[in-house]
């Protein structure tokens, strides 16, 4: 009886290994909902592996905020913010990004440039709100975003907040999915 169980177990393991070899390897996040499942450390690792394409084109994106990465509350809050923040419209020719809101509004502009990330010193696309705001949106002057492409059409970003002492502190993570 023991030999039969051992033989069946070996056969089962061989089938399992064969099946695993036939399945395609998991590539990583390819959609905003995939990013919403990651915790803070996983998002940081993914951001570190992200890239800045050589040729950046203008794009319209859907966006999602991850306030407490990996937690159910982040998934729910990120979804609930969708009625308020739809994403970003990036115009590379003019070097300007605007946040998309309901009704087709594009507000709270930022200058777009490529410069070293505060996170690791590697290149990132920076959306800098400083000096771009009208009176109603001056609250945004203290913020800038760093984004990198983590999959075709998928971008991961981190908002940073400038401190009075000249440093910057990381704030919320967010994802951008290109709308094609």
C-alpha positions as CSV (number, residue, x, y, z in Angstrom):
1,X,0.0,0.0,0.0
2,X,2.8,2.4,0.9
3,X,4.5,1.8,-2.4
4,X,1.3,2.6,-4.4
5,X,0.9,5.9,-2.5
6,X,4.5,6.8,-3.1
7,X,4.2,6.0,-6.8
8,X,1.0,8.0,-7.1
9,X,2.6,10.9,-5.2
10,X,5.6,10.8,-7.6
11,X,3.3,10.7,-10.6
12,X,1.3,13.6,-9.2
13,X,4.5,15.7,-8.7
14,X,5.7,14.9,-12.2
15,X,2.4,16.1,-13.7
16,X,2.5,19.2,-11.5
17,X,6.0,20.1,-12.7
18,X,5.1,19.4,-16.3
19,X,2.1,21.6,-16.0
20,X,4.2,24.4,-14.4
21,X,6.6,24.2,-17.3
22,X,3.8,24.5,-19.8
23,X,2.3,27.6,-18.2
24,X,3.6,31.0,-19.2
25,X,5.7,32.8,-16.6
26,X,4.0,35.5,-14.7
27,X,5.3,38.9,-16.0
28,X,4.2,41.2,-13.3
29,X,1.5,43.8,-13.1
30,X,-0.1,44.8,-16.4
31,X,-3.2,46.7,-15.2
32,X,-4.1,49.2,-12.5
33,X,-6.0,46.5,-10.6
34,X,-2.7,44.5,-10.4
35,X,-0.9,47.4,-8.8
36,X,-3.7,47.8,-6.2
37,X,-2.8,44.3,-4.8
38,X,0.8,45.2,-4.1
39,X,2.1,46.4,-0.7
40,X,4.5,49.4,-0.2
41,X,7.7,47.3,-0.5
42,X,6.5,45.6,-3.7
43,X,5.5,48.9,-5.2
44,X,9.0,50.4,-4.4
45,X,10.7,47.3,-5.9
46,X,8.5,47.6,-9.1
47,X,9.2,51.4,-9.3
48,X,13.0,50.7,-9.0
49,X,12.7,48.3,-12.0
50,X,10.6,50.7,-14.0
51,X,12.0,52.6,-17.0
52,X,11.7,55.9,-18.8
53,X,11.2,55.2,-22.5
54,X,13.6,57.0,-24.9
55,X,10.8,58.5,-26.9
56,X,8.0,59.8,-24.7
57,X,4.7,60.5,-26.5
58,X,1.8,62.6,-25.3
59,X,-0.8,60.4,-23.6
60,X,-4.1,60.3,-21.8
61,X,-4.3,58.1,-18.8
62,X,-6.7,56.6,-16.3
63,X,-5.5,56.9,-12.8
64,X,-5.8,55.2,-9.4
65,X,-4.4,56.2,-6.0
66,X,-3.0,53.6,-3.6
67,X,-3.2,55.2,-0.1
68,X,-2.4,52.1,1.9
69,X,-0.8,49.8,-0.6
70,X,-1.9,46.2,-0.5
71,X,-4.7,46.7,2.0
72,X,-8.4,46.3,1.1
73,X,-9.0,49.9,2.2
74,X,-6.6,51.1,-0.5
75,X,-8.4,49.1,-3.1
76,X,-11.7,50.5,-2.0
77,X,-10.5,54.1,-1.5
78,X,-8.6,54.0,-4.8
79,X,-11.8,53.0,-6.6
80,X,-13.9,55.6,-4.7
81,X,-11.5,58.4,-5.8
82,X,-12.2,57.6,-9.5
83,X,-15.3,59.9,-9.6
84,X,-13.0,62.7,-8.4
85,X,-9.7,62.0,-10.3
86,X,-9.8,60.3,-13.6
87,X,-6.1,60.4,-14.4
88,X,-3.6,62.6,-16.2
89,X,-3.3,64.2,-19.7
90,X,0.3,64.5,-20.6
91,X,1.4,66.8,-23.5
92,X,5.0,66.1,-24.2
93,X,5.2,68.7,-27.0
94,X,4.4,71.5,-24.5
95,X,6.0,69.8,-21.5
96,X,2.8,70.1,-19.4
97,X,0.7,67.5,-17.5
98,X,-2.8,68.2,-16.3
99,X,-5.0,66.2,-13.9
100,X,-8.2,64.9,-15.5
101,X,-11.5,65.4,-13.5
102,X,-15.1,64.7,-14.3
103,X,-16.8,66.6,-17.1
104,X,-13.6,66.7,-19.2
105,X,-11.9,69.2,-16.9
106,X,-8.1,69.3,-17.0
107,X,-6.7,71.1,-14.0
108,X,-3.8,71.5,-11.6
109,X,-1.0,71.6,-14.3
110,X,2.6,70.5,-13.8
111,X,5.8,70.9,-15.8
112,X,7.0,67.6,-17.3
113,X,10.7,66.8,-17.3
114,X,13.1,63.8,-16.9
115,X,15.4,64.0,-14.0
116,X,16.9,61.7,-11.3
117,X,14.4,60.2,-8.9
118,X,14.7,61.0,-5.2
119,X,14.0,57.3,-4.5
120,X,17.1,56.0,-6.2
121,X,18.8,58.6,-8.4
122,X,17.8,56.8,-11.7
123,X,15.8,58.7,-14.3
124,X,12.1,59.3,-13.8
125,X,9.4,61.4,-15.5
126,X,8.7,64.3,-13.1
127,X,5.5,66.2,-12.9
128,X,6.4,69.3,-10.9
129,X,3.5,71.5,-9.8
130,X,5.7,74.3,-8.4
131,X,5.3,77.6,-10.2
132,X,2.4,76.3,-12.4
133,X,-0.6,77.0,-10.1
134,X,-3.2,79.7,-10.1
135,X,-4.6,80.9,-6.8
136,X,-7.2,78.2,-6.4
137,X,-4.7,75.4,-6.8
138,X,-1.7,76.8,-4.9
139,X,-2.0,73.9,-2.4
140,X,-0.3,71.8,-5.1
141,X,2.9,73.9,-5.1
142,X,4.4,71.7,-2.5
143,X,3.9,68.5,-4.5
144,X,5.7,66.7,-7.4
145,X,5.2,63.3,-8.9
146,X,7.8,60.8,-10.1
147,X,6.6,58.1,-12.6
148,X,8.2,55.2,-14.5
149,X,6.8,52.8,-16.9
150,X,6.4,49.3,-15.4
151,X,4.7,47.5,-18.2
152,X,3.6,48.5,-21.7
153,X,1.0,51.2,-21.1
154,X,1.2,51.0,-17.3
155,X,3.0,53.6,-15.2
156,X,3.7,53.6,-11.5
157,X,4.1,56.9,-9.7
158,X,4.8,58.4,-6.3
159,X,3.7,61.8,-5.1
160,X,6.3,63.7,-3.0
161,X,5.6,66.6,-0.7
162,X,8.2,69.4,-0.2
163,X,9.0,70.1,3.4
164,X,9.9,73.5,4.9
165,X,13.5,72.4,5.5
166,X,14.0,71.8,1.7
167,X,13.7,68.0,1.8
168,X,10.8,66.0,0.3
169,X,8.8,63.2,1.9
170,X,7.1,60.4,-0.1
171,X,3.4,60.4,-0.1
172,X,0.8,58.3,-1.9
173,X,1.5,55.8,-4.7
174,X,-0.6,56.0,-7.8
175,X,-0.9,54.1,-11.1
176,X,-1.6,55.4,-14.6
177,X,-3.0,53.2,-17.4
178,X,-2.7,54.7,-20.9
179,X,-6.0,55.1,-22.7
180,X,-5.7,54.1,-26.3
